């Protein structure tokens, strides 16, 4: 992600199903860490990804629209 909170986090973008794998960047509850969620939102905007769902090692497939910062 190249940010201060997640400098070593690897993201994997699957454009066909519009899924972003976030490793352990968000834990099991994305809303529990607003800083990491904001940083992920910045990455998605910077890379111009059209994300439908995020999934991670601790996170079940979750609609991005349900957790993204407003």
C-alpha positions as CSV (number, residue, x, y, z in Angstrom):
1,X,0.0,0.0,0.0
2,X,3.1,2.2,0.4
3,X,1.5,4.2,3.3
4,X,2.6,4.9,6.9
5,X,0.2,2.4,8.4
6,X,0.5,-0.4,5.8
7,X,3.9,0.1,4.2
8,X,4.4,-3.6,3.8
9,X,0.9,-4.7,2.9
10,X,0.5,-6.4,-0.5
11,X,-2.8,-5.9,-2.3
12,X,-4.0,-8.1,-5.2
13,X,-6.5,-6.7,-7.7
14,X,-8.7,-9.1,-9.6
15,X,-10.3,-7.0,-12.3
16,X,-12.7,-9.6,-13.7
17,X,-14.7,-10.0,-10.5
18,X,-13.6,-6.6,-9.2
19,X,-12.3,-8.1,-6.0
20,X,-9.4,-6.5,-4.0
21,X,-7.5,-8.9,-1.7
22,X,-6.2,-6.8,1.2
23,X,-4.1,-9.5,3.1
24,X,-4.4,-8.5,6.8
25,X,-4.7,-4.7,6.1
26,X,-8.2,-4.4,7.6
27,X,-8.4,-7.3,10.1
28,X,-11.8,-8.9,10.5
29,X,-13.8,-5.7,11.0
30,X,-12.9,-3.0,8.5
31,X,-14.7,-0.2,10.4
32,X,-12.6,-0.9,13.6
33,X,-9.6,0.9,12.2
34,X,-10.7,4.1,10.3
35,X,-7.1,5.1,9.6
36,X,-6.3,1.9,7.7
37,X,-9.7,2.1,5.9
38,X,-8.9,5.7,4.8
39,X,-5.5,4.6,3.6
40,X,-7.0,1.8,1.6
41,X,-9.6,4.2,0.1
42,X,-6.7,6.4,-1.0
43,X,-4.9,3.5,-2.7
44,X,-8.1,2.5,-4.5
45,X,-8.6,6.1,-5.7
46,X,-4.9,6.5,-6.7
47,X,-4.9,3.3,-8.7
48,X,-8.3,4.0,-10.1
49,X,-9.7,0.6,-9.1
50,X,-13.4,-0.2,-9.6
51,X,-13.7,-2.3,-6.5
52,X,-16.9,-4.2,-5.8
53,X,-15.7,-6.4,-2.9
54,X,-12.7,-6.6,-0.6
55,X,-11.4,-9.8,1.0
56,X,-8.5,-10.6,3.2
57,X,-6.8,-13.2,5.3
58,X,-9.1,-12.3,8.2
59,X,-11.9,-10.6,6.3
60,X,-14.7,-12.4,4.5
61,X,-15.7,-11.0,1.1
62,X,-17.3,-7.7,1.9
63,X,-18.9,-5.1,-0.3
64,X,-16.6,-2.1,-0.6
65,X,-19.7,0.2,-0.8
66,X,-20.6,-1.0,2.7
67,X,-17.3,-0.1,4.4
68,X,-15.6,2.6,2.4
69,X,-15.3,6.0,4.1
70,X,-17.8,8.6,3.0
